[in-house]
Amino acid sequence: MPQTLQPNTSETFAIKKEIESQLLNLDIKIKKEVLISDVVGLLSEKRQLQELLNQYNNEN
């Protein structure tokens, strides 16, 4: 039986909440970080997560 194209809404919701949680954790880490190179790495990770969250938001 072929899979439907409809996303599993509870699964999508959980994924979006996990991404949002990771973004909040990164914000906390960024505020505490001293080394610029580490801040840049965390900001890069945050940007990637934000883009992923935007993709999920645009699908719905």
C-alpha positions as CSV (number, residue, x, y, z in Angstrom):
1,M,0.0,0.0,0.0
2,P,1.6,3.4,-1.0
3,Q,2.2,6.0,1.6
4,T,0.1,9.0,1.5
5,L,1.6,12.4,0.8
6,Q,-0.1,13.9,3.9
7,P,2.5,14.4,6.7
8,N,1.8,12.8,10.0
9,T,0.7,15.9,11.9
10,S,1.6,14.7,15.4
11,E,5.0,13.6,14.1
12,T,5.5,17.0,12.4
13,F,4.4,18.8,15.5
14,A,6.9,16.8,17.6
15,I,9.8,17.5,15.1
16,K,9.0,21.2,15.1
17,K,8.9,21.4,18.9
18,E,12.3,19.5,19.1
19,I,13.8,22.0,16.6
20,E,12.4,24.9,18.6
21,S,13.9,23.4,21.8
22,Q,17.3,23.0,20.2
23,L,17.1,26.7,19.0
24,L,16.4,27.8,22.5
25,N,19.3,25.8,23.9
26,L,21.6,27.3,21.3
27,D,20.5,30.8,22.3
28,I,21.5,30.0,25.9
29,K,24.8,28.5,24.9
30,I,25.6,31.5,22.6
31,K,25.0,34.0,25.5
32,K,27.4,32.0,27.7
33,E,30.1,31.5,25.1
34,V,33.3,33.5,25.4
35,L,35.3,32.4,22.3
36,I,34.2,34.0,19.1
37,S,35.0,30.9,17.0
38,D,32.6,28.9,19.2
39,V,29.9,31.6,18.9
40,V,30.3,31.4,15.1
41,G,29.9,27.7,15.1
42,L,26.8,27.9,17.3
43,L,25.3,30.6,15.1
44,S,25.9,28.4,12.1
45,E,24.1,25.5,13.8
46,K,21.3,27.8,14.8
47,R,20.9,29.1,11.2
48,Q,20.6,25.5,9.9
49,L,18.0,24.6,12.5
50,Q,16.1,27.8,11.7
51,E,16.1,26.9,8.0
52,L,14.8,23.4,8.8
53,L,12.1,24.8,11.0
54,N,11.1,27.2,8.2
55,Q,10.8,24.3,5.8
56,Y,8.5,22.5,8.1
57,N,6.4,25.6,8.6
58,N,6.2,26.3,4.9
59,E,4.9,22.7,4.2
60,N,1.8,23.3,6.3
